[in-house]
Amino acid sequence: MSGLFDILGFTNCFDPSDFPGWGEDIWYSYEALYLSSDFAHSENCLERAEYISTKATYSYIEEGMAYNAIKVYKLYKKLGFKSFKEYCVQRLKKTAWRVGQIIEAARTAWNLMVNGFEKLPSNVSQAYALYEPLKKKSCDYDLETAWQDILHTSEKESKPITTMSIEATVSPDKKKMGSKIKLPDDVMAVLRETAKKKGQNLEDLAAEIITEYFAVEYDPGLDTEIDDFTAENSSDSDTETASEPELKKNKKGCMLKSQKIQVWEADLEALIQERNSDVFNNRATTGNLSTPEAPCSDKGAFPGGEGQLREPPS
């Protein structure tokens, strides 16, 4: 399948027959960009490249649509799964909370597109941050107006749109309490190396990791939260609600320890990838695409010096 030479860093491939079915669509983009001898000299080469990149950027919309269809139509039962939560963990290797986040992000972006917006949130984190105020009952919040204000501010100030900038606009009262966390040297070394490779801010990366972990670990109502928008349209309620035996026995967790670790790692990787898109957009806007030195301190991810890492609860 692969040749001996790379094309601009992508391994040479002239035949996608060994690819999975979904991979063929990606190969067609590769073919258009790299196997066409006249692509770089064609009049519309930039438009074609941007079309591919934009479609890929907004692929989370289709992903969320597919997950929602599987959930609403209970398609997971065709594979023998008793609940959507079980399907998410065992089949997708994601938590039901994470899949619910993708669904809400997809719905948010879709609604914006239906209302005439061409520029949409670039990833799940951005779209979910825009949606989050709607979770509050009796909330006077207009999503379209909020997004228009964000786009206007970004253009006026020539700044990229990031998850943090969206949160600052739509959730200005959301308090972020600072704290000091002591981490062992080996953990800090891995964190620094990852942040440097990904172009991440060290503290932001650590905050994302911790936030995601405890959201999955301690919120027993996460699954019911993502069910709200389908409850009125479904006469046969799912079994993965807060009344499940697992949640009755232990409201601090809804998965076996081994499953939680595997799923948390998968969600963490997704968060890192989404965070990278914000960082890349920022660097692209400023014209600096080199990997910056990640801000770090020998005293840990947060000020406070060296110490022991608190083990996650078993």
Secondary structure, 3 states (H helix, E strand, C coil): CEEEEEECCEEEECCHHHCCCCHHHHHHHHHHHHHCCCHHHCCCHHHHHHHHHHHHHCHHHHHHHHHHHHHHCCHHHHHCCCCHHHHHHHHHCCCHHHHHHHHHHHHHHHHHHHCCCCCCCCCHHHHHHHHHHHHCCCCCCCHHHHHHHHHHHHHHHCCCCCHHHHHHHHCCCCCCCCCCCCECHHHHHHHHHHHHHHCCCHHHHHHHHHHHHHHHHHCCCHHHHHHHHHHCCCCCCCCCCCCCHHHHHCCCCCCCHHHHHHHHHHHHHHHHHHHHHHHHHHHHHHCCCCCCCCCCCCCCCCCCCECCCCCCCC
